[in-house]
Amino acid sequence: IASRVAQRGDQRTVTAHRMAADRARIGGGEVRFDQCRQFVRHIIVHAVMARPRRFGGVEVKTRALAEVVALGIGHVVAALARAGMRAVVLDNFANSSRAVLPRLERLAGAHVPLVEGDVRNAELLHETFARFPISAVVHCAGLKAVGESGERPLAYWDVNVNGTLRLAEVMGEAGVATLVFSSSATVYGQPERLPVDEDAPLKPASVYGRTKRTVEDFLR
C-alpha cells in the first residue's frame, strides 16, 4: 500500500493505492502486506478527522466532519464507525450485494443509512448532500476489472471519470472539501522493480489504469 496526500487550496485529497506485492514502501519505510489493511484504515479514518497523524513516515493532515458518505460498501464503513464516525453509503450494487448490509451493521454496531443509486446521478448526489450533514467523502465507486476495461472502454471512462467529475462538482457546490479517493496499483503499469515506491513512474497499461490516473491528475 502507498498513499499520496495532495493539497490544492482548501481541497484535501488522499489517494490510496492497493499494491500487487507482498510489501510496499511508505514514506521511505517498508510495510509488509499484513500491515496494509491496518494502514488503509488508518489513512481513511484520519483523513477525515481533525488532527495530523503519522503512519510509516506519512503525515496525514485532516479536518473534522459530522458524517462521511462512503461511495461503495466495504470495511471502510466499519472502520469509520469504530472511530466514532457515522457513515452514509451510496451504492448501485454493480460490484457488491445488498446481502452485506446486515453484516455491515453488525460490524459497525449501528444502523448504516443507504442511498441506492449511481455516482453519475448528479440529482441524487445533490439530494444526498442536502439530506445528510456530510463533510467528507470516501470514493470507492467505479468499475474495476482490467480485462473488462479493454472490452468496455467507454463504460469505464464514463463511470470512473465522469462519475468522479459529477461527484467533485456536487461536493464543491455543497462546500465539502475532503475526499479520499480509491485509486489502483494499475496506475504504475508494469513497475521496474518491487516493492513499488510511491514516486515510481506512472505508466498505466490498461483502460482501467488510465481512468484511475486521469482522476488522480484531475484531483491534483
N, C-alpha and C positions, 0 to 999 in steps of 0.2 A: 504494500500500500504506500502511496505517496500523496502529498497534498500540496495544493498551491493556494496561497492566500493573496488575493489581489484587491486593491482599493482604488476606486475611482470616485473622487469626491466623497459623498456620504454613502455611496453604493458599496456594499461589502459583500464579496463573493468568495466562497470556498469551493474549490473543485477537488473532488476525491476520486482517485484512480484505483481500480482493482487490478493488481498486478498478477501476471501469469508466471510467477516464480515463487520459490519457497521462501524467499526473503526479499526485502527491498531496502532502499536507503531513504531515510527521512531526515532532512536537515543535517546531513553528514553522519548520522548514526544508523547502524544496521538494525532492522527489526525483523524478527523471524515471523513466518506465516502464522504461527499460533498466537501471535500478538496482534495480528492485523484487524481482527474483528473488534478487539478492545480499542484499537486506535481509531477505527471508523466511528465507533460510538462516541469516543472522546471528541473527535473533530465535530461531529454533528451536534452533540449536546452543547459543547462550549462555544460553538459558532453562533449560538442563539441565546447565550447568557451574557451577563453584564460584567464579566471580569476576564482579563487576559489569562490564558493557560498555556502551559508548555507540555509537549509530548515528543520525546525523541529529538529535541532541539528545535521543534517548530513552535513558534508563538502564534496563538490564535487570538486575534483581537475581536471582541464581541460587543453586543449590545443587548439590552433587556427586551423581553417580549411578554405578551399576555397569552397568546395562543400561536401555535405553529400549524400551518397547513402542510401536510405530507402528501405530495403527489406521487402515489404509488404505495401499496401496502407492504409492510415488512417489519423487520426488527427495529427499524427506526422509531416507530411509534412507541413500542415498548421501552426503548432506551430513553426516550424523552419523558415518558410517564414516570419512570423510575427516578428521573432527575427532578420531578416535581412540576413538569410542564404538561399542559393539555394539548392534544393533537387533534386536528380535524383531517380526515382522509378524503381526498378526491381521487377517484379511480374509475376507469371504464372497464376494468377486469379483462383487458385484452391479454395480459400476461399473468393474471392471477385469478383467484376464485373467491367468491363471497363466503365460501365454506371456512375461510381462515378467520373470519371476524370474531366468532365466539372465542376461539383460542387466543386471538389477539387481545380481546378484552380481559381474558383471564390473566394474561401476562402483564397487561397494563394496570390491572386492578381497578378499572373504571370503565364506564361507557365511553366508546370512541365514536363520535359523530361521523357519519359517512355521507358524502355527496357523490352520487354516481354520475359520471359524465366524462367528457373528453377535454383535455388540456387546451385544445384548439378552439373550444367554445367560449368566446370572449364574454358572451352574455351570462353564461353560467359562472364564469370566474368572477364577474362583477357582482353577481348575486351572492356568491360565497364570501367575498371580501366584505360585502355590506352586512351579511348575516352574522359573521363571527369577528371578534376583535383580533384579527390576525396581525402579527408584527414580524413574522419570519416565514420563509418557505423552504422546505426540503424537496427538491425537484428530482424525482426518480422516474417520472413518467416518460415512456418512449419505447420504440421498437428496438430490439437488441440482439438480433441474430446476424452474425457476419455473413453467412452463406445466403440467407434470405435477402439481405440488403442488396446483393448483386442481382437478384431476380426481381425485386420490387423496389428499385431505387427511388421512384417518385414518392412512394408511400413513406419511405424513411426520411427523405428530405422534408416532406410535408409534416409528419408527426414530430420528428426530433428537432427540426429547426424552426418551422413555422409555429409549432406548439410552444416552444420556448419564447419566441418573439411575442406571441399573444400574452403569455404569462408575464413577461417583463413589462409589457405595455400596461396591463391591468395593475400590476404591482406599483408602477410609477404613479398611476392615477390615484391609487389608494394610499400613497405615501409610505409604502413598505419597501425598505432598502436593504434587507438582509436576505440573502439567498444562498443556500447550499445546493450546488449542482452536482449530480452524479454523472461523472464522465466515464471514461473507459481506458484501459491499457492499450486498446487498439489505436489510440492516437499516436503511439510510438512505432506502429508497424512492426517490422522485424528488428528488434534492438540489436545494436552492435555487440553488446555484452550484457551479462546478467550478474548480479541484480541490476535492475534498471534505475539509474539516477533520475531525480526529478527534472534535471536540466538536460536530459537526453534529447536528441533531435526529434521533433515531431514530424513524422512522415507516414501517416495512415495509408494502408494499402487496400482498404475496403470502403465501400459506400458508408457503412455504419461508422467506421472510424472517422471518415471525413465529415460526417454530420456532427459528430462529437467535437471535433476540432473547430469546426465553424462556430458552434455555440460557444466554445471557450474563447475564441477570438472576439466574438460579439460581446461577451460578458466583461472582457478586459476593458 
